[in-house]
């Protein structure tokens, strides 16, 4: 992939940035170095390398899943701006995105 002015302009628009000539030149160089590094990694023979699942062999100890320090419902609702006695009342939120 070649980094050109058209790609930089498109990235600038997508990221809603306004870059000056110096920043565009620096970004072009940075992106080209990233792509060169990816190409170098692609050239490596990894057929005999086992995938890394965990960074270390140790596992974190699990804690017991127990309820502790639970407040009564009336205390929880005490400082709520709006409640109906049993539940918090919040403004209705409708997501219009599909």
N, C-alpha and C positions, 0 to 999 in steps of 0.2 A: 504494500500500500504506500502510495506516495502522498506526503503531506504537502498540499499546495494552498494557495490563497483562497480558493473556493471552499476547501474543507475548513480552514480557519474561520472564514466568514460564517459558515454554517454553524460551527461550534459556538462562535461568538453570539449568534442569534439564539441558539438553543439555550445557552447559559445566561442569556440576557446581559452580556458584557459589552463594554465598549473599550476596545484596546487601541493603543496608539501603535505606531509602526515598530517601535522598539519592543513593546510587549508582544506584538504579533510575531516578530522575528524570534524572540526568546521562546515563545510557546511552540513555534514550528520546530526549533532545535530540540526542545524537551520532548515533544511527541515523537520526533524521529529517533531520538536515543531510546525511548521506550520501545518503539517498534523494532529497532535493531536488537535490543535485549531479548524480546520475545522470539525473534528469528533465531538468535543464538540458542535459546532454550529448546526451540523446535528441532534444531539440528542434533541435539544430544540423543544418544541411544538409551532409552529408558525401558527397554523390553525386559531386562533382567532385574529391574529395581522394583522392590515390593512397595506398594502404596503406603504412605504414612497415615495411620489412623489416629494415633495419639502422640503428643510431643514427648511424653514420658510414660514409663510403665506403671507408675503409681496411680492409684485411684483415690479420690477424696472419700473420707468416711461419711456415711449417710447418717443423718440424725433421725431420731424417732419423730414421726409425724403425729404430734400431740397438740391438742388445743390448750393454750395457756394464756393467762392474763386477759380473759375475755370480759368486755364491759357489758353491763345490762343494756338492753335496747333503749330504755328510757334515758340513760346517761348518754348514749351515742347520739340521740336525737335532740338532746338538750340545747346544743349550740347551733343546730341547723337553722338556716334562715326560714325555711318552710318545711313542714312535715305534716302528715295527716294522722299522727299518733302511732303509726306502725312503720311508715316508710318515709324516706327523703322525697321531697317534691322538687322536681327540676323542670326547667323549660323543655317543651317538646322539641326534639331535634329530628328533622327529616332529611335524609341524604338523598338528593335528587340524582346522584350518579348511578348508572346501571352497573 
